[in-house]
Amino acid sequence: MTDQVPELYWEATYAIVMALIEFCPHHNPESVGLHELAQLVQSLPGFSDDPNLVNEQILLDIQTVWYEEATYL
C-alpha cells in the first residue's frame, strides 16, 4: 500500500466503502444512520467532495454496498 491516500468523492461508492471498512472497523453498517454515515464519509482520509452534494440516495447506496462488503469479508 502506498502512503498516498486517494481522493474520495461521493460518486465513488466502492472506494468509500473500502475506506469505511479500513478506517471505521468498529462501526456496523446496519446500525449507522444516514446522518452519521455522512459524517463518517466526510471524516475519511482523502475525502475531497462538497458535503452539500450528498443526498439520501447516495448515502443509501453507500450503506448498502458497505453492508454487502462487510457481510462477505
mmCIF file of the N, C-alpha and C atoms, coordinates in Angstrom:
data_MODEL
# 
_entry.id   MODEL 
# 
loop_
_atom_site.group_PDB 
_atom_site.id 
_atom_site.type_symbol 
_atom_site.label_atom_id 
_atom_site.label_alt_id 
_atom_site.label_comp_id 
_atom_site.label_asym_id 
_atom_site.label_entity_id 
_atom_site.label_seq_id 
_atom_site.pdbx_PDB_ins_code 
_atom_site.Cartn_x 
_atom_site.Cartn_y 
_atom_site.Cartn_z 
_atom_site.occupancy 
_atom_site.B_iso_or_equiv 
_atom_site.pdbx_formal_charge 
_atom_site.auth_seq_id 
_atom_site.auth_comp_id 
_atom_site.auth_asym_id 
_atom_site.auth_atom_id 
_atom_site.pdbx_PDB_model_num 
ATOM 1   N N  . MET A 1 1  ? 0.842   -1.180  0.000  1.00 0.00 ? 1  MET A N  1 
ATOM 2   C CA . MET A 1 1  ? 0.000   0.000   0.000  1.00 0.00 ? 1  MET A CA 1 
ATOM 3   C C  . MET A 1 1  ? 0.888   1.245   0.000  1.00 0.00 ? 1  MET A C  1 
ATOM 4   N N  . THR A 1 2  ? 0.481   2.239   -0.735 1.00 0.00 ? 2  THR A N  1 
ATOM 5   C CA . THR A 1 2  ? 1.268   3.463   -0.819 1.00 0.00 ? 2  THR A CA 1 
ATOM 6   C C  . THR A 1 2  ? 0.874   4.406   0.310  1.00 0.00 ? 2  THR A C  1 
ATOM 7   N N  . ASP A 1 3  ? 1.729   5.399   0.543  1.00 0.00 ? 3  ASP A N  1 
ATOM 8   C CA . ASP A 1 3  ? 1.446   6.386   1.575  1.00 0.00 ? 3  ASP A CA 1 
ATOM 9   C C  . ASP A 1 3  ? 0.431   7.414   1.108  1.00 0.00 ? 3  ASP A C  1 
ATOM 10  N N  . GLN A 1 4  ? 0.234   7.480   -0.192 1.00 0.00 ? 4  GLN A N  1 
ATOM 11  C CA . GLN A 1 4  ? -0.662  8.483   -0.747 1.00 0.00 ? 4  GLN A CA 1 
ATOM 12  C C  . GLN A 1 4  ? -2.111  7.997   -0.665 1.00 0.00 ? 4  GLN A C  1 
ATOM 13  N N  . VAL A 1 5  ? -2.964  8.822   -0.085 1.00 0.00 ? 5  VAL A N  1 
ATOM 14  C CA . VAL A 1 5  ? -4.377  8.485   0.064  1.00 0.00 ? 5  VAL A CA 1 
ATOM 15  C C  . VAL A 1 5  ? -5.117  9.008   -1.164 1.00 0.00 ? 5  VAL A C  1 
ATOM 16  N N  . PRO A 1 6  ? -5.888  8.148   -1.832 1.00 0.00 ? 6  PRO A N  1 
ATOM 17  C CA . PRO A 1 6  ? -6.641  8.633   -2.995 1.00 0.00 ? 6  PRO A CA 1 
ATOM 18  C C  . PRO A 1 6  ? -7.744  9.593   -2.568 1.00 0.00 ? 6  PRO A C  1 
ATOM 19  N N  . GLU A 1 7  ? -8.070  10.519  -3.454 1.00 0.00 ? 7  GLU A N  1 
ATOM 20  C CA . GLU A 1 7  ? -9.168  11.431  -3.173 1.00 0.00 ? 7  GLU A CA 1 
ATOM 21  C C  . GLU A 1 7  ? -10.485 10.682  -3.323 1.00 0.00 ? 7  GLU A C  1 
ATOM 22  N N  . LEU A 1 8  ? -11.396 10.953  -2.418 1.00 0.00 ? 8  LEU A N  1 
ATOM 23  C CA . LEU A 1 8  ? -12.706 10.314  -2.442 1.00 0.00 ? 8  LEU A CA 1 
ATOM 24  C C  . LEU A 1 8  ? -13.780 11.340  -2.755 1.00 0.00 ? 8  LEU A C  1 
ATOM 25  N N  . TYR A 1 9  ? -14.709 10.935  -3.598 1.00 0.00 ? 9  TYR A N  1 
ATOM 26  C CA . TYR A 1 9  ? -15.841 11.778  -3.980 1.00 0.00 ? 9  TYR A CA 1 
ATOM 27  C C  . TYR A 1 9  ? -17.119 10.973  -3.772 1.00 0.00 ? 9  TYR A C  1 
ATOM 28  N N  . TRP A 1 10 ? -18.235 11.660  -3.600 1.00 0.00 ? 10 TRP A N  1 
ATOM 29  C CA . TRP A 1 10 ? -19.499 10.986  -3.303 1.00 0.00 ? 10 TRP A CA 1 
ATOM 30  C C  . TRP A 1 10 ? -19.832 9.874   -4.286 1.00 0.00 ? 10 TRP A C  1 
ATOM 31  N N  . GLU A 1 11 ? -19.524 10.050  -5.560 1.00 0.00 ? 11 GLU A N  1 
ATOM 32  C CA . GLU A 1 11 ? -19.916 9.040   -6.547 1.00 0.00 ? 11 GLU A CA 1 
ATOM 33  C C  . GLU A 1 11 ? -19.018 7.798   -6.522 1.00 0.00 ? 11 GLU A C  1 
ATOM 34  N N  . ALA A 1 12 ? -17.943 7.828   -5.767 1.00 0.00 ? 12 ALA A N  1 
ATOM 35  C CA . ALA A 1 12 ? -17.017 6.688   -5.685 1.00 0.00 ? 12 ALA A CA 1 
ATOM 36  C C  . ALA A 1 12 ? -17.465 5.738   -4.569 1.00 0.00 ? 12 ALA A C  1 
ATOM 37  N N  . THR A 1 13 ? -18.638 5.181   -4.723 1.00 0.00 ? 13 THR A N  1 
ATOM 38  C CA . THR A 1 13 ? -19.257 4.370   -3.676 1.00 0.00 ? 13 THR A CA 1 
ATOM 39  C C  . THR A 1 13 ? -18.344 3.261   -3.181 1.00 0.00 ? 13 THR A C  1 
ATOM 40  N N  . TYR A 1 14 ? -17.787 2.473   -4.087 1.00 0.00 ? 14 TYR A N  1 
ATOM 41  C CA . TYR A 1 14 ? -16.975 1.324   -3.670 1.00 0.00 ? 14 TYR A CA 1 
ATOM 42  C C  . TYR A 1 14 ? -15.709 1.774   -2.952 1.00 0.00 ? 14 TYR A C  1 
ATOM 43  N N  . ALA A 1 15 ? -15.058 2.805   -3.440 1.00 0.00 ? 15 ALA A N  1 
ATOM 44  C CA . ALA A 1 15 ? -13.846 3.315   -2.790 1.00 0.00 ? 15 ALA A CA 1 
ATOM 45  C C  . ALA A 1 15 ? -14.171 3.843   -1.389 1.00 0.00 ? 15 ALA A C  1 
ATOM 46  N N  . ILE A 1 16 ? -15.308 4.507   -1.253 1.00 0.00 ? 16 ILE A N  1 
ATOM 47  C CA . ILE A 1 16 ? -15.732 4.992   0.066  1.00 0.00 ? 16 ILE A CA 1 
ATOM 48  C C  . ILE A 1 16 ? -15.975 3.815   0.998  1.00 0.00 ? 16 ILE A C  1 
ATOM 49  N N  . VAL A 1 17 ? -16.636 2.791   0.508  1.00 0.00 ? 17 VAL A N  1 
ATOM 50  C CA . VAL A 1 17 ? -16.917 1.613   1.333  1.00 0.00 ? 17 VAL A CA 1 
ATOM 51  C C  . VAL A 1 17 ? -15.623 0.946   1.785  1.00 0.00 ? 17 VAL A C  1 
ATOM 52  N N  . MET A 1 18 ? -14.668 0.799   0.889  1.00 0.00 ? 18 MET A N  1 
ATOM 53  C CA . MET A 1 18 ? -13.390 0.186   1.270  1.00 0.00 ? 18 MET A CA 1 
ATOM 54  C C  . MET A 1 18 ? -12.684 1.027   2.336  1.00 0.00 ? 18 MET A C  1 
ATOM 55  N N  . ALA A 1 19 ? -12.780 2.341   2.219  1.00 0.00 ? 19 ALA A N  1 
ATOM 56  C CA . ALA A 1 19 ? -12.190 3.227   3.223  1.00 0.00 ? 19 ALA A CA 1 
ATOM 57  C C  . ALA A 1 19 ? -12.935 3.109   4.555  1.00 0.00 ? 19 ALA A C  1 
ATOM 58  N N  . LEU A 1 20 ? -14.252 3.006   4.511  1.00 0.00 ? 20 LEU A N  1 
ATOM 59  C CA . LEU A 1 20 ? -15.021 2.823   5.747  1.00 0.00 ? 20 LEU A CA 1 
ATOM 60  C C  . LEU A 1 20 ? -14.630 1.526   6.447  1.00 0.00 ? 20 LEU A C  1 
ATOM 61  N N  . ILE A 1 21 ? -14.464 0.469   5.688  1.00 0.00 ? 21 ILE A N  1 
ATOM 62  C CA . ILE A 1 21 ? -14.071 -0.813  6.271  1.00 0.00 ? 21 ILE A CA 1 
ATOM 63  C C  . ILE A 1 21 ? -12.688 -0.699  6.912  1.00 0.00 ? 21 ILE A C  1 
ATOM 64  N N  . GLU A 1 22 ? -11.796 0.019   6.265  1.00 0.00 ? 22 GLU A N  1 
ATOM 65  C CA . GLU A 1 22 ? -10.433 0.167   6.781  1.00 0.00 ? 22 GLU A CA 1 
ATOM 66  C C  . GLU A 1 22 ? -10.363 1.111   7.983  1.00 0.00 ? 22 GLU A C  1 
ATOM 67  N N  . PHE A 1 23 ? -11.010 2.263   7.881  1.00 0.00 ? 23 PHE A N  1 
ATOM 68  C CA . PHE A 1 23 ? -10.848 3.304   8.890  1.00 0.00 ? 23 PHE A CA 1 
ATOM 69  C C  . PHE A 1 23 ? -11.935 3.321   9.965  1.00 0.00 ? 23 PHE A C  1 
ATOM 70  N N  . CYS A 1 24 ? -13.018 2.608   9.746  1.00 0.00 ? 24 CYS A N  1 
ATOM 71  C CA . CYS A 1 24 ? -14.120 2.583   10.721 1.00 0.00 ? 24 CYS A CA 1 
ATOM 72  C C  . CYS A 1 24 ? -14.548 1.140   11.013 1.00 0.00 ? 24 CYS A C  1 
ATOM 73  N N  . PRO A 1 25 ? -13.598 0.273   11.351 1.00 0.00 ? 25 PRO A N  1 
ATOM 74  C CA . PRO A 1 25 ? -13.952 -1.145  11.517 1.00 0.00 ? 25 PRO A CA 1 
ATOM 75  C C  . PRO A 1 25 ? -14.896 -1.416  12.688 1.00 0.00 ? 25 PRO A C  1 
ATOM 76  N N  . HIS A 1 26 ? -14.962 -0.492  13.636 1.00 0.00 ? 26 HIS A N  1 
ATOM 77  C CA . HIS A 1 26 ? -15.817 -0.674  14.806 1.00 0.00 ? 26 HIS A CA 1 
ATOM 78  C C  . HIS A 1 26 ? -17.264 -0.251  14.561 1.00 0.00 ? 26 HIS A C  1 
ATOM 79  N N  . HIS A 1 27 ? -17.542 0.291   13.380 1.00 0.00 ? 27 HIS A N  1 
ATOM 80  C CA . HIS A 1 27 ? -18.914 0.689   13.041 1.00 0.00 ? 27 HIS A CA 1 
ATOM 81  C C  . HIS A 1 27 ? -19.611 -0.432  12.272 1.00 0.00 ? 27 HIS A C  1 
ATOM 82  N N  . ASN A 1 28 ? -20.857 -0.650  12.604 1.00 0.00 ? 28 ASN A N  1 
ATOM 83  C CA . ASN A 1 28 ? -21.673 -1.654  11.932 1.00 0.00 ? 28 ASN A CA 1 
ATOM 84  C C  . ASN A 1 28 ? -22.580 -0.923  10.931 1.00 0.00 ? 28 ASN A C  1 
ATOM 85  N N  . PRO A 1 29 ? -22.496 -1.261  9.643  1.00 0.00 ? 29 PRO A N  1 
ATOM 86  C CA . PRO A 1 29 ? -23.312 -0.547  8.656  1.00 0.00 ? 29 PRO A CA 1 
ATOM 87  C C  . PRO A 1 29 ? -24.808 -0.631  8.921  1.00 0.00 ? 29 PRO A C  1 
ATOM 88  N N  . GLU A 1 30 ? -25.243 -1.666  9.627  1.00 0.00 ? 30 GLU A N  1 
ATOM 89  C CA . GLU A 1 30 ? -26.667 -1.807  9.927  1.00 0.00 ? 30 GLU A CA 1 
ATOM 90  C C  . GLU A 1 30 ? -27.138 -0.838  11.003 1.00 0.00 ? 30 GLU A C  1 
ATOM 91  N N  . SER A 1 31 ? -26.233 -0.382  11.842 1.00 0.00 ? 31 SER A N  1 
ATOM 92  C CA . SER A 1 31 ? -26.647 0.476   12.956 1.00 0.00 ? 31 SER A CA 1 
ATOM 93  C C  . SER A 1 31 ? -26.260 1.945   12.765 1.00 0.00 ? 31 SER A C  1 
ATOM 94  N N  . VAL A 1 32 ? -25.646 2.268   11.641 1.00 0.00 ? 32 VAL A N  1 
ATOM 95  C CA . VAL A 1 32 ? -25.251 3.651   11.365 1.00 0.00 ? 32 VAL A CA 1 
ATOM 96  C C  . VAL A 1 32 ? -26.382 4.353   10.616 1.00 0.00 ? 32 VAL A C  1 
ATOM 97  N N  . GLY A 1 33 ? -26.846 5.452   11.162 1.00 0.00 ? 33 GLY A N  1 
ATOM 98  C CA . GLY A 1 33 ? -27.872 6.241   10.494 1.00 0.00 ? 33 GLY A CA 1 
ATOM 99  C C  . GLY A 1 33 ? -27.267 7.053   9.354  1.00 0.00 ? 33 GLY A C  1 
ATOM 100 N N  . LEU A 1 34 ? -28.113 7.591   8.512  1.00 0.00 ? 34 LEU A N  1 
ATOM 101 C CA . LEU A 1 34 ? -27.620 8.311   7.333  1.00 0.00 ? 34 LEU A CA 1 
ATOM 102 C C  . LEU A 1 34 ? -26.853 9.580   7.708  1.00 0.00 ? 34 LEU A C  1 
ATOM 103 N N  . HIS A 1 35 ? -27.299 10.285  8.723  1.00 0.00 ? 35 HIS A N  1 
ATOM 104 C CA . HIS A 1 35 ? -26.573 11.491  9.147  1.00 0.00 ? 35 HIS A CA 1 
ATOM 105 C C  . HIS A 1 35 ? -25.171 11.117  9.643  1.00 0.00 ? 35 HIS A C  1 
ATOM 106 N N  . GLU A 1 36 ? -25.096 10.068  10.466 1.00 0.00 ? 36 GLU A N  1 
ATOM 107 C CA . GLU A 1 36 ? -23.802 9.607   10.963 1.00 0.00 ? 36 GLU A CA 1 
ATOM 108 C C  . GLU A 1 36 ? -22.935 9.103   9.814  1.00 0.00 ? 36 GLU A C  1 
ATOM 109 N N  . LEU A 1 37 ? -23.536 8.403   8.863  1.00 0.00 ? 37 LEU A N  1 
ATOM 110 C CA . LEU A 1 37 ? -22.789 7.910   7.712  1.00 0.00 ? 37 LEU A CA 1 
ATOM 111 C C  . LEU A 1 37 ? -22.175 9.068   6.934  1.00 0.00 ? 37 LEU A C  1 
ATOM 112 N N  . ALA A 1 38 ? -22.940 10.118  6.704  1.00 0.00 ? 38 ALA A N  1 
ATOM 113 C CA . ALA A 1 38 ? -22.404 11.289  6.001  1.00 0.00 ? 38 ALA A CA 1 
ATOM 114 C C  . ALA A 1 38 ? -21.209 11.860  6.750  1.00 0.00 ? 38 ALA A C  1 
ATOM 115 N N  . GLN A 1 39 ? -21.303 11.929  8.077  1.00 0.00 ? 39 GLN A N  1 
ATOM 116 C CA . GLN A 1 39 ? -20.186 12.434  8.877  1.00 0.00 ? 39 GLN A CA 1 
ATOM 117 C C  . GLN A 1 39 ? -18.976 11.518  8.793  1.00 0.00 ? 39 GLN A C  1 
ATOM 118 N N  . LEU A 1 40 ? -19.208 10.207  8.833  1.00 0.00 ? 40 LEU A N  1 
ATOM 119 C CA . LEU A 1 40 ? -18.100 9.253   8.722  1.00 0.00 ? 40 LEU A CA 1 
ATOM 120 C C  . LEU A 1 40 ? -17.383 9.401   7.384  1.00 0.00 ? 40 LEU A C  1 
ATOM 121 N N  . VAL A 1 41 ? -18.151 9.484   6.315  1.00 0.00 ? 41 VAL A N  1 
ATOM 122 C CA . VAL A 1 41 ? -17.557 9.609   4.981  1.00 0.00 ? 41 VAL A CA 1 
ATOM 123 C C  . VAL A 1 41 ? -16.743 10.896  4.892  1.00 0.00 ? 41 VAL A C  1 
ATOM 124 N N  . GLN A 1 42 ? -17.298 11.984  5.385  1.00 0.00 ? 42 GLN A N  1 
ATOM 125 C CA . GLN A 1 42 ? -16.593 13.263  5.313  1.00 0.00 ? 42 GLN A CA 1 
ATOM 126 C C  . GLN A 1 42 ? -15.328 13.280  6.160  1.00 0.00 ? 42 GLN A C  1 
ATOM 127 N N  . SER A 1 43 ? -15.236 12.407  7.150  1.00 0.00 ? 43 SER A N  1 
ATOM 128 C CA . SER A 1 43 ? -14.054 12.349  8.006  1.00 0.00 ? 43 SER A CA 1 
ATOM 129 C C  . SER A 1 43 ? -12.973 11.413  7.465  1.00 0.00 ? 43 SER A C  1 
ATOM 130 N N  . LEU A 1 44 ? -13.272 10.681  6.398  1.00 0.00 ? 44 LEU A N  1 
ATOM 131 C CA . LEU A 1 44 ? -12.299 9.740   5.842  1.00 0.00 ? 44 LEU A CA 1 
ATOM 132 C C  . LEU A 1 44 ? -11.097 10.481  5.262  1.00 0.00 ? 44 LEU A C  1 
ATOM 133 N N  . PRO A 1 45 ? -9.908  9.913   5.437  1.00 0.00 ? 45 PRO A N  1 
ATOM 134 C CA . PRO A 1 45 ? -8.734  10.499  4.786  1.00 0.00 ? 45 PRO A CA 1 
ATOM 135 C C  . PRO A 1 45 ? -8.947  10.535  3.276  1.00 0.00 ? 45 PRO A C  1 
ATOM 136 N N  . GLY A 1 46 ? -8.678  11.649  2.680  1.00 0.00 ? 46 GLY A N  1 
ATOM 137 C CA . GLY A 1 46 ? -8.806  11.776  1.235  1.00 0.00 ? 46 GLY A CA 1 
ATOM 138 C C  . GLY A 1 46 ? -10.166 12.239  0.751  1.00 0.00 ? 46 GLY A C  1 
ATOM 139 N N  . PHE A 1 47 ? -11.147 12.379  1.660  1.00 0.00 ? 47 PHE A N  1 
ATOM 140 C CA . PHE A 1 47 ? -12.446 12.847  1.199  1.00 0.00 ? 47 PHE A CA 1 
ATOM 141 C C  . PHE A 1 47 ? -12.311 14.286  0.732  1.00 0.00 ? 47 PHE A C  1 
ATOM 142 N N  . SER A 1 48 ? -12.687 14.532  -0.521 1.00 0.00 ? 48 SER A N  1 
ATOM 143 C CA . SER A 1 48 ? -12.430 15.842  -1.127 1.00 0.00 ? 48 SER A CA 1 
ATOM 144 C C  . SER A 1 48 ? -13.657 16.464  -1.780 1.00 0.00 ? 48 SER A C  1 
ATOM 145 N N  . ASP A 1 49 ? -14.824 15.927  -1.533 1.00 0.00 ? 49 ASP A N  1 
ATOM 146 C CA . ASP A 1 49 ? -16.013 16.430  -2.220 1.00 0.00 ? 49 ASP A CA 1 
ATOM 147 C C  . ASP A 1 49 ? -16.754 17.445  -1.353 1.00 0.00 ? 49 ASP A C  1 
ATOM 148 N N  . ASP A 1 50 ? -17.685 18.125  -1.972 1.00 0.00 ? 50 ASP A N  1 
ATOM 149 C CA . ASP A 1 50 ? -18.511 19.112  -1.291 1.00 0.00 ? 50 ASP A CA 1 
ATOM 150 C C  . ASP A 1 50 ? -19.566 18.385  -0.451 1.00 0.00 ? 50 ASP A C  1 
ATOM 151 N N  . PRO A 1 51 ? -19.575 18.578  0.856  1.00 0.00 ? 51 PRO A N  1 
ATOM 152 C CA . PRO A 1 51 ? -20.573 17.904  1.702  1.00 0.00 ? 51 PRO A CA 1 
ATOM 153 C C  . PRO A 1 51 ? -22.013 18.231  1.312  1.00 0.00 ? 51 PRO A C  1 
ATOM 154 N N  . ASN A 1 52 ? -22.227 19.352  0.663  1.00 0.00 ? 52 ASN A N  1 
ATOM 155 C CA . ASN A 1 52 ? -23.587 19.748  0.269  1.00 0.00 ? 52 ASN A CA 1 
ATOM 156 C C  . ASN A 1 52 ? -24.111 18.984  -0.943 1.00 0.00 ? 52 ASN A C  1 
ATOM 157 N N  . LEU A 1 53 ? -23.259 18.220  -1.605 1.00 0.00 ? 53 LEU A N  1 
ATOM 158 C CA . LEU A 1 53 ? -23.683 17.479  -2.798 1.00 0.00 ? 53 LEU A CA 1 
ATOM 159 C C  . LEU A 1 53 ? -24.320 16.136  -2.480 1.00 0.00 ? 53 LEU A C  1 
ATOM 160 N N  . VAL A 1 54 ? -24.217 15.686  -1.242 1.00 0.00 ? 54 VAL A N  1 
ATOM 161 C CA . VAL A 1 54 ? -24.740 14.371  -0.895 1.00 0.00 ? 54 VAL A CA 1 
ATOM 162 C C  . VAL A 1 54 ? -26.264 14.435  -0.759 1.00 0.00 ? 54 VAL A C  1 
ATOM 163 N N  . ASN A 1 55 ? -26.888 13.310  -1.088 1.00 0.00 ? 55 ASN A N  1 
ATOM 164 C CA . ASN A 1 55 ? -28.332 13.183  -0.885 1.00 0.00 ? 55 ASN A CA 1 
ATOM 165 C C  . ASN A 1 55 ? -28.622 11.805  -0.291 1.00 0.00 ? 55 ASN A C  1 
ATOM 166 N N  . GLU A 1 56 ? -29.865 11.591  0.056  1.00 0.00 ? 56 GLU A N  1 
ATOM 167 C CA . GLU A 1 56 ? -30.241 10.343  0.714  1.00 0.00 ? 56 GLU A CA 1 
ATOM 168 C C  . GLU A 1 56 ? -29.923 9.124   -0.147 1.00 0.00 ? 56 GLU A C  1 
ATOM 169 N N  . GLN A 1 57 ? -30.149 9.205   -1.445 1.00 0.00 ? 57 GLN A N  1 
ATOM 170 C CA . GLN A 1 57 ? -29.897 8.056   -2.322 1.00 0.00 ? 57 GLN A CA 1 
ATOM 171 C C  . GLN A 1 57 ? -28.417 7.673   -2.346 1.00 0.00 ? 57 GLN A C  1 
ATOM 172 N N  . ILE A 1 58 ? -27.545 8.648   -2.392 1.00 0.00 ? 58 ILE A N  1 
ATOM 173 C CA . ILE A 1 58 ? -26.098 8.371   -2.367 1.00 0.00 ? 58 ILE A CA 1 
ATOM 174 C C  . ILE A 1 58 ? -25.740 7.662   -1.071 1.00 0.00 ? 58 ILE A C  1 
ATOM 175 N N  . LEU A 1 59 ? -26.251 8.169   0.043  1.00 0.00 ? 59 LEU A N  1 
ATOM 176 C CA . LEU A 1 59 ? -25.948 7.549   1.331  1.00 0.00 ? 59 LEU A CA 1 
ATOM 177 C C  . LEU A 1 59 ? -26.524 6.139   1.432  1.00 0.00 ? 59 LEU A C  1 
ATOM 178 N N  . LEU A 1 60 ? -27.722 5.932   0.917  1.00 0.00 ? 60 LEU A N  1 
ATOM 179 C CA . LEU A 1 60 ? -28.306 4.586   0.923  1.00 0.00 ? 60 LEU A CA 1 
ATOM 180 C C  . LEU A 1 60 ? -27.488 3.628   0.069  1.00 0.00 ? 60 LEU A C  1 
ATOM 181 N N  . ASP A 1 61 ? -26.999 4.101   -1.069 1.00 0.00 ? 61 ASP A N  1 
ATOM 182 C CA . ASP A 1 61 ? -26.148 3.265   -1.924 1.00 0.00 ? 61 ASP A CA 1 
ATOM 183 C C  . ASP A 1 61 ? -24.864 2.881   -1.199 1.00 0.00 ? 61 ASP A C  1 
ATOM 184 N N  . ILE A 1 62 ? -24.239 3.854   -0.537 1.00 0.00 ? 62 ILE A N  1 
ATOM 185 C CA . ILE A 1 62 ? -23.010 3.583   0.216  1.00 0.00 ? 62 ILE A CA 1 
ATOM 186 C C  . ILE A 1 62 ? -23.300 2.573   1.323  1.00 0.00 ? 62 ILE A C  1 
ATOM 187 N N  . GLN A 1 63 ? -24.381 2.789   2.053  1.00 0.00 ? 63 GLN A N  1 
ATOM 188 C CA . GLN A 1 63 ? -24.717 1.906   3.158  1.00 0.00 ? 63 GLN A CA 1 
ATOM 189 C C  . GLN A 1 63 ? -25.003 0.485   2.675  1.00 0.00 ? 63 GLN A C  1 
ATOM 190 N N  . THR A 1 64 ? -25.682 0.349   1.552  1.00 0.00 ? 64 THR A N  1 
ATOM 191 C CA . THR A 1 64 ? -25.987 -0.974  1.001  1.00 0.00 ? 64 THR A CA 1 
ATOM 192 C C  . THR A 1 64 ? -24.723 -1.719  0.610  1.00 0.00 ? 64 THR A C  1 
ATOM 193 N N  . VAL A 1 65 ? -23.837 -1.055  -0.107 1.00 0.00 ? 65 VAL A N  1 
ATOM 194 C CA . VAL A 1 65 ? -22.588 -1.701  -0.527 1.00 0.00 ? 65 VAL A CA 1 
ATOM 195 C C  . VAL A 1 65 ? -21.721 -2.000  0.687  1.00 0.00 ? 65 VAL A C  1 
ATOM 196 N N  . TRP A 1 66 ? -21.690 -1.093  1.651  1.00 0.00 ? 66 TRP A N  1 
ATOM 197 C CA . TRP A 1 66 ? -20.926 -1.309  2.888  1.00 0.00 ? 66 TRP A CA 1 
ATOM 198 C C  . TRP A 1 66 ? -21.430 -2.567  3.606  1.00 0.00 ? 66 TRP A C  1 
ATOM 199 N N  . TYR A 1 67 ? -22.734 -2.690  3.730  1.00 0.00 ? 67 TYR A N  1 
ATOM 200 C CA . TYR A 1 67 ? -23.318 -3.874  4.355  1.00 0.00 ? 67 TYR A CA 1 
ATOM 201 C C  . TYR A 1 67 ? -22.928 -5.139  3.597  1.00 0.00 ? 67 TYR A C  1 
ATOM 202 N N  . GLU A 1 68 ? -23.063 -5.094  2.279  1.00 0.00 ? 68 GLU A N  1 
ATOM 203 C CA . GLU A 1 68 ? -22.734 -6.277  1.468  1.00 0.00 ? 68 GLU A CA 1 
ATOM 204 C C  . GLU A 1 68 ? -21.274 -6.656  1.610  1.00 0.00 ? 68 GLU A C  1 
ATOM 205 N N  . GLU A 1 69 ? -20.382 -5.683  1.548  1.00 0.00 ? 69 GLU A N  1 
ATOM 206 C CA . GLU A 1 69 ? -18.954 -5.976  1.668  1.00 0.00 ? 69 GLU A CA 1 
ATOM 207 C C  . GLU A 1 69 ? -18.591 -6.447  3.060  1.00 0.00 ? 69 GLU A C  1 
ATOM 208 N N  . ALA A 1 70 ? -19.153 -5.814  4.084  1.00 0.00 ? 70 ALA A N  1 
ATOM 209 C CA . ALA A 1 70 ? -18.847 -6.210  5.466  1.00 0.00 ? 70 ALA A CA 1 
ATOM 210 C C  . ALA A 1 70 ? -19.367 -7.617  5.761  1.00 0.00 ? 70 ALA A C  1 
ATOM 211 N N  . THR A 1 71 ? -20.476 -7.988  5.149  1.00 0.00 ? 71 THR A N  1 
ATOM 212 C CA . THR A 1 71 ? -21.073 -9.302  5.369  1.00 0.00 ? 71 THR A CA 1 
ATOM 213 C C  . THR A 1 71 ? -20.219 -10.405 4.753  1.00 0.00 ? 71 THR A C  1 
ATOM 214 N N  . TYR A 1 72 ? -19.580 -10.113 3.628  1.00 0.00 ? 72 TYR A N  1 
ATOM 215 C CA . TYR A 1 72 ? -18.849 -11.146 2.911  1.00 0.00 ? 72 TYR A CA 1 
ATOM 216 C C  . TYR A 1 72 ? -17.363 -11.138 3.187  1.00 0.00 ? 72 TYR A C  1 
ATOM 217 N N  . LEU A 1 73 ? -16.883 -10.245 4.031  1.00 0.00 ? 73 LEU A N  1 
ATOM 218 C CA . LEU A 1 73 ? -15.446 -10.227 4.369  1.00 0.00 ? 73 LEU A CA 1 
ATOM 219 C C  . LEU A 1 73 ? -15.153 -11.173 5.505  1.00 0.00 ? 73 LEU A C  1 
# 
